[in-house]
Structures are given as C-alpha cells and as structure tokens.
C-alpha cells in the first residue's frame, strides 16, 4: 500500500478520493501540496497545485475525465496550476473568490455539487484566508480541508486576509461533524477524525492565546509579534519562526480587538 508522502503518483485514500502530492515541499507547504482527484476517472480535481507542468500532467494522466476543478482557497501553491489544467481539459475552475474562477461561477456556502458519481457540499471555513472552504464528501464521509486543517501541525493565519476569530468559528463548525470523518488536507497526511482534530486545534489555539497573554503581561501591551515569538516559541525550530510570527500577529490582532 502506498503511503504519504508519495510524490509523482496517485495514491488512493478512500473509495472515491485519490491524491497526487506535488513536489513543492517547504516549511509552509510541509511535504508539498495535495491535489485531490475525486470520483471515477477523476471527474473532480481539487486544488491543482503549483505552476508545475510535470505535476499537472500527472494529474491529467491520473484523472483522464476531469469535468470540474475546485479550489479550497486562493494561495498560489493551490491555484497556480489551474490555468494549465483548464487549458488541457476544458474543465471550469470554481472557487469562493471570483478571481480564482475560470469559466465557472463562485462557490456558495452550503452549496451541493454533483458531477458524475461525486457529490460534494461546500462549507465556508474562513480563517486561514477569507476565501477558505472545505468540501464534504457525504458518500465517502471525508472532508477536503485545504489549509483550514492540516495533516500535521497547525494552520497559519495569514495577516491581512486571515482572521483568528473566523478560524475559531470554522473549527467549531468542523468539530460538530460526525465522529471518524476522514480529513483529506491540503498539506500533510490524511487523518482519521476531523471533529477530534478540530477540537485539538481549538485547545491548541487557546493554549497559545494564554501564552501570548502571559507574554504581553511580561513584555508590555505594545510588544511586537517578533518579541512574543522569541519568548513563547523559544523551544521551536527557528526555521519555523517566520510562520510563528504570522500566527502571533493574528493572535495579537484578535486579543487587541
């Protein structure tokens, strides 16, 4: 059985979902971007991934009957391959944000989509970005979570676009889904229980918020994100500090509101 990470190959995860892992690993993308292929012969592709012709060619080979492309959020590591995939297949591209749509209408919260044997429900889950969505597969019981819930670690709240308060609301929405709903994430390995993982995220966020509150009591109310990171994330690999600084900035915005 093929297991994560498996680059340049289609790995079957559930009855109706396979994944092709892009070879774009980094501290922000973990092992790389997961491009999901849904249904018989890949009728629906979710998150085409980076602008990498070899990756897109592999997706087309593994999903020779693409009829629709969906986007979980607008970051380039998920969307940059959209134009080439559209040109090769003619499949429309749909996202919550019109700017990332190609010959398709924007997604709508709670919308139900049917393409061949694929049935999906759109769940608006802002927080990581304002345009983040999850896609629920009622038949399989899995949820494609984009960057809202990752296969390991926690999500960075992107400054200017993301919002921690929205992210907490989205996690509460996901934590109410049935137990043992599989997580099909935008990065990292698949996980067995979305509701449990969402609750873990909520606990982690509250712990971090309390650590930031304590840091502000020590450093002063006007402390910078970098100052807080140096105090709170002292035991974390410094390579991850830039991402931590983004999260702290979101935490400070949330607390100061």
Secondary structure per residue as TSV (DSSP state, phi and psi in degrees):
chain	resnum	aa	ss	phi	psi
A	1	X	-	360.0	131.0
A	2	X	-	-75.4	134.7
A	3	X	-	-123.7	162.2
A	4	X	S	-73.9	141.4
A	5	X	S	-86.8	136.5
A	6	X	-	-131.3	99.7
A	7	X	B	-78.3	150.5
A	8	X	T	59.0	31.9
A	9	X	S	-150.0	153.6
A	10	X	E	-88.9	117.6
A	11	X	E	-105.9	121.4
A	12	X	E	-72.7	131.1
A	13	X	-	-115.6	-46.5
A	14	X	S	-131.4	-177.5
A	15	X	S	-58.3	-36.3
A	16	X	S	-116.7	7.5
A	17	X	E	-132.6	126.5
A	18	X	E	-122.6	164.3
A	19	X	E	-136.0	139.6
A	20	X	E	-113.7	119.2
A	21	X	E	-88.3	120.8
A	22	X	-	-72.6	147.1
A	23	X	S	-87.8	62.5
A	24	X	-	-130.1	50.6
A	25	X	-	-66.6	148.6
A	26	X	B	-169.5	169.4
A	27	X	T	-57.7	-28.7
A	28	X	T	-88.7	-28.4
A	29	X	T	-102.6	3.3
A	30	X	B	57.9	-124.8
A	31	X	T	-74.0	-14.8
A	32	X	-	138.9	-178.6
A	33	X	-	-89.9	132.6
A	34	X	E	-87.0	120.2
A	35	X	E	-100.2	121.1
A	36	X	E	-97.9	137.8
A	37	X	E	-116.6	121.8
A	38	X	E	-116.4	139.6
A	39	X	T	82.2	178.8
A	40	X	T	-63.1	125.0
A	41	X	T	58.9	26.6
A	42	X	T	66.9	50.6
A	43	X	S	-61.5	-31.8
A	44	X	E	-125.1	130.3
A	45	X	E	-111.5	132.6
A	46	X	E	-115.2	123.1
A	47	X	-	63.4	85.8
A	48	X	-	-60.3	-19.8
A	49	X	-	93.7	-160.6
A	50	X	S	-74.3	172.9
A	51	X	S	-78.0	81.7
A	52	X	-	-138.8	103.4
A	53	X	H	-59.5	-37.4
A	54	X	H	-64.3	-41.6
A	55	X	H	-63.5	-47.0
A	56	X	H	-63.0	-40.2
A	57	X	H	-60.5	-39.4
A	58	X	H	-65.5	-38.7
A	59	X	H	-62.5	-45.5
A	60	X	H	-64.2	-39.0
A	61	X	H	-65.1	-36.8
A	62	X	H	-83.3	-18.0
A	63	X	-	-131.4	72.4
A	64	X	T	-74.1	-3.7
A	65	X	T	-124.2	41.5
A	66	X	-	-64.1	127.9
A	67	X	-	-118.8	-15.1
A	68	X	E	-155.0	140.1
A	69	X	E	-118.3	129.8
A	70	X	E	-118.4	149.0
A	71	X	-	-121.2	129.9
A	72	X	S	-81.8	-26.9
A	73	X	S	-172.8	167.3
A	74	X	-	-86.2	8.2
A	75	X	-	-66.6	145.5
A	76	X	H	-61.5	-28.4
A	77	X	H	-70.0	-10.8
A	78	X	H	-107.2	-26.4
A	79	X	H	-114.3	-17.2
A	80	X	T	-62.9	-24.3
A	81	X	T	-85.6	0.5
A	82	X	H	-61.8	-45.9
A	83	X	H	-61.9	-45.4
A	84	X	H	-65.5	-42.1
A	85	X	H	-61.9	-40.7
A	86	X	H	-62.9	-43.6
A	87	X	H	-64.5	-35.5
A	88	X	H	-77.8	-28.3
A	89	X	H	-117.2	-21.6
A	90	X	-	77.8	-0.3
A	91	X	-	-71.1	133.3
A	92	X	E	-66.8	152.8
A	93	X	E	-113.3	127.2
A	94	X	E	-124.0	141.0
A	95	X	-	-147.4	168.3
A	96	X	S	-66.3	-37.1
A	97	X	S	-91.8	123.6
A	98	X	G	-54.4	-30.1
A	99	X	G	-63.3	-20.2
A	100	X	G	-105.0	7.6
A	101	X	-	-89.7	145.6
A	102	X	B	-132.8	111.4
A	103	X	S	57.2	29.4
A	104	X	S	-146.7	159.4
A	105	X	-	-86.4	153.9
A	106	X	-	-61.7	147.9
A	107	X	-	-69.8	155.9
A	108	X	-	-129.0	137.5
A	109	X	T	-55.3	136.7
A	110	X	T	71.3	3.6
A	111	X	-	-63.1	143.1
A	112	X	E	-109.8	131.7
A	113	X	E	-120.6	133.9
A	114	X	E	-127.7	123.7
A	115	X	E	-136.7	111.6
A	116	X	T	57.4	-124.8
A	117	X	T	-92.2	10.6
A	118	X	E	-100.6	127.0
A	119	X	E	-120.3	130.8
A	120	X	E	-133.2	150.4
A	121	X	E	-121.9	131.9
A	122	X	E	-85.6	128.1
A	123	X	E	-118.8	111.1
A	124	X	E	-69.0	123.5
A	125	X	-	-134.7	64.9
A	126	X	-	-63.6	158.7
A	127	X	S	148.7	-67.1
A	128	X	S	-57.7	-47.3
A	129	X	S	-138.5	165.6
A	130	X	T	-68.7	-25.8
A	131	X	T	-101.0	16.8
A	132	X	-	-71.1	136.9
A	133	X	E	-133.0	156.2
A	134	X	E	-111.0	157.0
A	135	X	E	-126.5	115.9
A	136	X	E	-94.8	131.9
A	137	X	E	-102.7	92.9
A	138	X	T	-57.9	-39.1
A	139	X	T	-63.0	-47.5
A	140	X	T	-80.6	-26.0
A	141	X	T	82.2	2.2
A	142	X	E	-91.0	161.9
A	143	X	E	-129.8	125.2
A	144	X	E	-82.4	115.2
A	145	X	E	-102.9	-0.1
A	146	X	E	54.9	-130.1
A	147	X	T	-101.7	7.3
A	148	X	T	-68.2	-41.0
A	149	X	S	-133.7	126.3
A	150	X	-	-99.0	166.5
A	151	X	S	-73.4	-20.1
A	152	X	S	-157.6	156.9
A	153	X	S	72.7	-163.9
A	154	X	-	-129.3	164.3
A	155	X	-	-80.0	139.0
A	156	X	-	-83.9	133.2
A	157	X	-	-88.6	115.2
A	158	X	-	-77.8	126.0
A	159	X	T	-64.9	145.7
A	160	X	T	86.1	-36.2
A	161	X	T	-115.1	-42.7
A	162	X	-	-81.5	167.3
A	163	X	-	-153.4	125.5
A	164	X	H	-66.3	-39.5
A	165	X	H	-59.6	-43.8
A	166	X	H	-62.6	-40.7
A	167	X	H	-62.8	-41.5
A	168	X	H	-63.2	-41.0
A	169	X	H	-62.2	-41.1
A	170	X	H	-65.3	-40.4
A	171	X	H	-64.3	-38.3
A	172	X	H	-63.3	-38.0
A	173	X	H	-63.3	-44.0
A	174	X	H	-70.9	-31.6
A	175	X	H	-67.9	-16.0
A	176	X	T	-88.4	-3.7
A	177	X	S	-72.0	161.6
A	178	X	-	-58.0	146.6
A	179	X	T	-60.0	150.3
A	180	X	T	65.2	26.8
A	181	X	-	-79.1	120.1
A	182	X	-	-62.8	145.7
A	183	X	E	-97.9	122.5
A	184	X	E	-114.7	88.6
A	185	X	E	-87.2	167.7
A	186	X	S	-75.6	-22.1
A	187	X	S	-145.5	144.3
A	188	X	S	87.6	177.7
A	189	X	-	-74.2	158.0
A	190	X	-	-67.8	153.0
A	191	X	B	-125.8	158.9
A	192	X	S	-86.5	-16.9
A	193	X	-	-149.1	100.5
A	194	X	H	-65.5	-44.4
A	195	X	H	-59.7	-44.2
A	196	X	H	-65.0	-40.6
A	197	X	H	-66.2	-40.7
A	198	X	H	-61.6	-39.6
A	199	X	H	-66.5	-36.5
A	200	X	H	-62.7	-41.8
A	201	X	H	-59.2	-45.1
A	202	X	H	-61.9	-42.9
A	203	X	H	-63.5	-43.3
A	204	X	H	-62.6	-43.2
A	205	X	H	-61.5	-41.9
A	206	X	H	-66.9	-38.6
A	207	X	H	-62.1	-44.6
A	208	X	H	-64.6	-40.9
A	209	X	H	-60.8	-40.3
A	210	X	H	-66.6	-37.2
A	211	X	H	-65.0	-38.8
A	212	X	H	-68.4	-40.6
A	213	X	H	-57.9	-43.7
A	214	X	H	-64.7	-38.8
A	215	X	H	-64.4	-39.2
A	216	X	H	-67.1	-35.1
A	217	X	H	-63.8	-33.0
A	218	X	H	-84.0	-41.2
A	219	X	H	-92.0	-21.1
A	220	X	-	106.6	153.6
A	221	X	T	-64.0	-22.9
A	222	X	T	-98.6	17.8
A	223	X	-	-57.2	146.9
A	224	X	-	-84.8	159.9
A	225	X	H	-55.0	-39.6
A	226	X	H	-64.5	-41.4
A	227	X	H	-61.6	-40.6
A	228	X	H	-67.2	-42.2
A	229	X	H	-59.0	-44.4
A	230	X	H	-62.8	-24.8
A	231	X	H	-92.6	-44.6
A	232	X	H	-83.7	-34.6
A	233	X	T	-104.9	28.9
A	234	X	T	-61.3	-27.0
A	235	X	T	-94.6	8.3
A	236	X	S	-102.8	141.8
A	237	X	-	-49.7	128.5
A	238	X	G	-61.9	-22.3
A	239	X	G	-61.1	-24.6
A	240	X	G	-92.8	-3.5
A	241	X	H	-62.3	-37.6
A	242	X	H	-58.6	-41.6
A	243	X	H	-66.8	-39.8
A	244	X	H	-62.1	-37.0
A	245	X	H	-64.0	-36.8
A	246	X	H	-62.9	-44.2
A	247	X	H	-65.3	-41.0
A	248	X	H	-63.5	-38.7
A	249	X	H	-59.4	-42.1
A	250	X	H	-66.0	-38.7
A	251	X	H	-65.3	-41.1
A	252	X	H	-65.5	-41.5
A	253	X	H	-59.0	-43.2
A	254	X	H	-64.1	-46.4
A	255	X	H	-69.2	-38.2
A	256	X	H	-74.4	-19.0
A	257	X	-	-75.4	360.0
